[in-house]
Amino acid sequence: MDVPGYWADHELGPVNGVVWFRKEIHVPVSMTGKPAQLWLGRIVDADTTYVNGEIVGSVSYKYPPRIYDIPSNLLKTGLNMITIRVINNAGRGGFFLDKPYKLSTKEQTIDLKGPWQYKLGAVMEPLQDKTFIQWKPLGLYNAMIAPLLNYKIKGVIWYQGESNTAKPHEYRNLFSTLIADWRGKWNQGDFPFIFVQLANFMEDRDNPCESEWAELREAQLQTLSVPNTAMAVTIDIGEWNDIHPLNKEDVGKRLAVAAENLVYGDEEVVYSGPIYRSMKIDGNRMILSFTNTGSGLSTKGGDELRHFAIAGTDKEFVWAKAKIEGHKVIVWNDDIATPVAVRYGWADNPEGANLYNKEGLPASPFRRGK
């Protein structure tokens, strides 16, 4: 039987247990005798993967992308077989949609999307949820922070918040309290604390909408009022279908420039993208000012500004036109004579939000007037 798409449960339903998948591919002579890579996106929950009967890789949990190296002597000209043993512990299992599925050498690629054959290996009862001590009150602190308090500390890099999106209004107090508590426990003054704002995640929406993820980002943005802090914006490098996006390099680079300024005192480096500062209303236009504009505001790729929304007195948000004038952004909608509120990038996944400074750092999402 063939499974349309990637998901086992399209045909099987949610299966807890073992399912075997296989796909026959034809490899040209030009791809043999050289190393290759097998990309299998994400697989829920665990996999062991074989090429022509040889194990090429195994991952035991669902988040890492599967990128397996294929030795130069394994592929053969003509028919080759890829076989994957998938173990799913509970709920939905199988292959994640909209991820890379391919076999590649430096010069050529074979697309692995489309039908795969499957065979049910074993069925089991769903595993019960584990008790993660580290997620209990004081679990992480006692295990991972308290033992470090006798050591000197230069500063903190913090990347977290996804698990707090259901209660974003609590987060500003929780986060600022954590910073104050750590600084007090280490007793080394207000050491630098640099954090990452949540990346874009989940499906894009066609119309302006409410978003708890956006509210959590707002709480993170407000935490910049705590002394000696900095924030790396990652609204442009997430993935709609992966809470752990693959692009860690750009996250690191943005944290690094923040550290250059905050920790090492380089006042010349542009360490942040534009941050909303103030608003002036002139007729039907909203004139927005920003800090951290660097050598000027810009749009990524030279396109027109996207993902601005405004509302009139009815507080119903609609998409707006926007343009850059100097170090300001002018926002308007011809159908709203008296705008009272503006939002930028206000969504779980504001796909296409493209306000940057010329140094290539993205603006933080924000709202004014709510």
C-alpha positions in Angstrom: 0.0 0.0 0.0 1.1 3.6 -0.7 0.9 6.4 1.8 0.1 9.7 0.1 2.3 12.5 1.5 4.5 12.0 4.5 2.1 11.2 7.3 1.6 7.6 8.4 -1.7 8.5 10.0 -3.3 9.6 6.7 -3.9 5.9 6.0 -3.1 4.2 9.3 -4.6 6.5 11.8 -2.6 7.4 14.9 -0.4 4.3 15.5 1.5 3.8 18.7 4.2 1.3 18.0 6.5 0.5 15.1 5.9 1.2 11.4 8.3 0.4 8.6 8.5 2.7 5.6 10.5 2.1 2.4 11.0 3.8 -0.9 12.8 2.6 -4.0 14.8 5.2 -5.9 16.8 5.1 -9.1 20.3 6.6 -8.7 22.2 7.7 -11.8 25.8 6.7 -12.2 26.8 10.3 -11.7 25.7 10.1 -8.0 27.6 6.9 -7.2 31.1 6.6 -5.9 30.8 9.8 -3.9 29.5 10.8 -0.5 25.9 11.9 -0.2 23.5 13.1 2.4 20.0 11.8 3.3 17.6 14.5 4.5 14.5 13.2 6.3 13.0 16.3 7.9 11.6 15.5 11.4 10.2 12.1 12.4 8.0 11.5 15.4 9.2 10.0 17.6 12.3 7.9 16.8 13.8 6.4 13.7 16.5 4.0 12.5 17.3 4.5 8.8 18.8 2.1 6.3 20.1 2.5 2.8 20.4 -0.8 0.9 20.2 -2.7 4.1 23.0 -0.7 5.9 22.2 1.5 8.9 23.0 5.1 8.1 21.6 6.8 11.2 19.3 6.8 14.1 17.7 9.5 16.3 15.8 8.7 19.4 13.5 11.7 19.7 11.3 13.9 17.5 12.9 17.3 17.4 16.2 17.1 15.5 16.2 17.1 11.7 17.5 13.9 10.2 20.5 14.6 8.1 22.4 11.3 7.6 25.8 11.0 5.8 25.9 8.3 3.2 29.4 6.8 2.5 30.7 6.9 -1.0 30.5 3.1 -1.5 26.9 2.6 -0.5 24.9 4.0 -3.4 24.8 1.9 -6.5 23.7 2.7 -10.1 20.1 1.9 -10.6 17.7 0.6 -8.0 18.4 1.6 -4.3 16.2 1.0 -1.3 15.7 3.4 1.6 14.0 1.8 4.7 13.0 3.6 7.9 11.9 2.0 11.1 9.7 4.6 13.0 8.7 4.2 16.6 5.8 6.4 17.9 5.2 6.6 21.6 1.8 8.4 21.8 -0.4 10.6 19.6 0.4 11.5 16.1 3.5 10.0 14.6 5.3 9.8 11.3 6.9 12.4 9.0 6.6 16.1 9.5 5.1 18.1 6.6 7.0 20.8 4.7 10.5 19.7 5.6 13.4 18.7 3.3 13.1 15.1 2.1 15.9 14.4 -0.3 19.1 12.5 -1.2 21.8 14.8 -2.3 25.4 14.9 -3.5 27.2 18.2 -4.1 26.0 18.2 -7.7 22.6 16.4 -7.7 19.5 15.8 -5.7 16.7 13.2 -5.7 13.4 14.4 -4.3 12.0 11.9 -1.8 8.6 13.4 -1.4 5.5 11.6 -2.5 4.3 8.0 -1.8 6.2 5.6 0.4 5.3 2.0 1.1 4.6 1.1 4.7 4.2 -2.0 6.8 2.9 -2.2 10.4 5.5 -3.8 12.6 4.0 -3.7 16.1 1.3 -1.9 18.1 1.6 -0.9 21.7 -0.4 1.1 24.2 0.5 4.8 24.4 3.2 5.5 26.9 2.2 7.4 30.0 3.5 10.9 30.4 6.8 11.0 32.3 7.3 12.9 35.4 10.1 15.4 34.6 11.6 16.5 37.9 13.3 19.3 36.1 9.9 20.8 35.2 8.7 20.8 38.7 9.1 23.8 41.0 12.8 24.3 41.8 13.8 21.3 39.7 15.9 23.0 37.2 17.2 25.6 39.7 18.4 23.1 42.2 20.0 20.8 39.6 21.6 23.3 37.3 21.8 26.8 38.8 22.4 26.3 42.5 25.6 24.2 42.0 27.1 27.1 40.0 26.6 29.9 42.4 30.2 29.6 43.9 31.7 30.3 40.4 32.3 33.7 38.9 29.9 34.6 36.0 30.5 36.9 33.0 26.9 37.1 31.9 23.9 35.1 30.8 22.5 34.1 27.4 18.8 33.0 27.7 16.6 31.4 25.1 13.2 30.3 26.5 9.5 31.3 26.6 7.7 28.9 24.3 6.2 27.1 27.3 4.9 30.3 28.8 2.8 31.5 25.8 -0.5 30.4 27.3 0.1 33.0 30.1 2.0 35.8 28.4 0.8 38.4 31.0 2.7 36.6 33.7 5.9 36.5 31.8 7.3 40.0 32.3 7.2 39.7 36.1 8.5 36.1 36.0 11.3 37.0 33.7 12.4 40.1 35.4 12.2 38.3 38.7 14.4 35.5 37.5 17.0 38.1 36.3 17.0 39.9 39.7 17.1 36.6 41.6 20.2 35.3 39.7 22.0 38.6 40.1 21.2 38.6 43.8 22.3 35.0 44.2 25.6 35.4 42.4 26.2 38.7 44.2 28.3 40.2 41.3 26.1 43.2 40.6 23.9 43.6 37.5 25.9 41.3 35.2 24.8 41.3 31.5 21.7 39.3 30.6 21.1 38.8 26.9 18.0 36.9 25.7 16.4 35.7 22.5 12.9 36.9 21.6 10.6 34.1 20.4 11.0 33.1 16.7 8.1 32.9 14.3 6.1 29.7 14.6 2.9 28.0 13.5 0.8 28.8 10.4 0.7 32.3 8.9 -2.7 34.0 9.0 -4.3 35.9 6.1 -5.8 38.7 8.3 -4.7 40.5 11.5 -5.4 38.5 14.6 -4.7 38.1 18.2 -1.7 36.1 19.3 -0.4 34.9 22.6 3.0 34.3 21.0 3.0 38.0 20.0 2.1 38.9 23.6 4.9 36.9 25.0 7.3 38.6 22.6 5.9 41.9 23.9 6.7 40.8 27.5 10.3 40.0 26.4 10.6 43.4 24.7 9.4 45.1 27.8 12.1 43.3 29.8 14.7 45.6 28.1 13.7 48.1 30.7 15.7 46.0 33.2 19.2 47.4 33.4 22.1 45.8 31.5 20.0 43.6 29.2 19.8 43.1 25.5 17.6 41.1 23.1 18.2 39.3 19.9 15.1 39.3 17.6 14.5 36.1 15.6 11.1 36.8 14.1 12.5 36.1 10.6 14.4 32.8 11.1 11.9 30.5 12.7 9.9 27.7 10.9 6.1 27.4 10.9 6.2 23.7 11.7 9.2 23.5 14.1 9.4 24.9 17.6 13.1 24.2 17.4 14.1 26.0 14.1 17.2 24.8 12.3 18.9 28.2 11.8 21.0 28.6 15.0 23.8 30.4 13.2 22.0 33.7 12.8 20.7 33.5 16.4 24.3 33.2 17.5 25.5 36.1 15.4 22.8 38.4 16.7 23.6 37.4 20.3 27.3 38.0 19.5 26.8 41.6 18.4 24.6 42.2 21.4 27.5 40.9 23.6 30.0 43.1 21.8 28.1 46.1 22.9 26.6 45.2 26.2 29.4 43.0 27.6 32.6 44.3 25.9 31.6 47.9 25.6 31.9 48.4 21.8 29.7 51.4 21.3 30.3 51.5 17.5 28.7 48.1 16.8 25.0 48.1 15.7 23.8 45.5 18.2 20.0 45.5 17.7 17.3 45.9 15.0 14.8 48.8 15.2 12.9 49.1 18.4 9.6 51.1 18.5 10.0 54.4 20.5 7.0 56.7 19.8 4.1 57.5 17.6 2.5 60.7 16.2 -0.8 60.9 14.4 -1.2 63.3 11.6 -4.6 63.1 10.0 -5.0 59.5 8.7 -1.3 58.8 9.0 0.6 57.3 11.9 4.3 58.4 12.1 6.4 55.9 14.0 9.9 56.6 15.4 12.4 54.0 16.4 15.7 53.5 18.3 18.5 51.3 17.0 18.0 52.3 13.4 21.8 52.0 12.7 22.7 53.6 9.4 19.0 53.7 8.4 15.8 51.8 8.1 15.3 49.4 5.3 13.1 46.6 3.9 14.5 43.2 3.4 15.1 42.7 -0.3 14.0 46.2 -1.2 10.3 45.3 -1.1 7.5 47.4 0.3 6.9 47.2 4.0 4.6 44.4 5.1 2.8 43.2 8.3 1.7 46.5 9.6 -1.9 46.7 10.8 -3.9 49.7 12.1 -7.3 50.2 13.7 -9.7 53.1 14.0 -11.9 53.8 17.0 -13.7 50.5 16.6 -10.4 48.7 17.3 -10.8 46.4 14.3 -7.4 45.9 12.8 -6.8 45.8 9.1 -3.7 45.6 7.0 -2.0 49.0 6.4 0.3 50.5 3.9 3.7 51.6 5.2 6.7 53.4 3.9 10.1 54.6 5.2 10.8 58.3 5.4 14.2 58.9 6.9 14.4 57.2 10.3 10.6 57.0 10.6 7.9 54.7 9.2 4.6 56.2 7.9 1.6 53.9 8.3 -1.9 54.4 6.9 -5.0 52.8 5.4 -7.2 54.9 3.1 -10.3 53.5 4.7 -9.4 54.6 8.2 -9.7 58.4 8.7 -8.8 58.4 12.4 -6.3 55.7 13.3 -5.8 55.0 17.0 -3.7 51.8 17.2 -0.9 50.2 15.2 0.7 46.8 15.2 3.7 45.3 13.5 4.5 41.6 13.2 1.7 40.9 15.6 1.1 37.2 14.9 2.3 33.7 15.9 4.1 33.7 12.6 4.2 37.1 10.9 5.5 35.7 7.6 7.0 38.5 5.5 7.5 41.0 8.2 10.4 42.9 6.7 11.4 46.1 8.7 15.1 46.0 9.3 18.0 48.4 9.7 20.6 48.6 7.0 22.9 46.4 9.1 20.5 43.5 8.5 18.9 43.2 11.9 15.1 42.8 12.1 12.8 45.1 14.0 11.0 43.7 17.0 7.3 43.2 16.7 5.3 45.7 18.7 1.9 47.3 19.3 0.7 50.7 20.3 -2.8 51.6 21.3 -3.8 48.0 21.4 
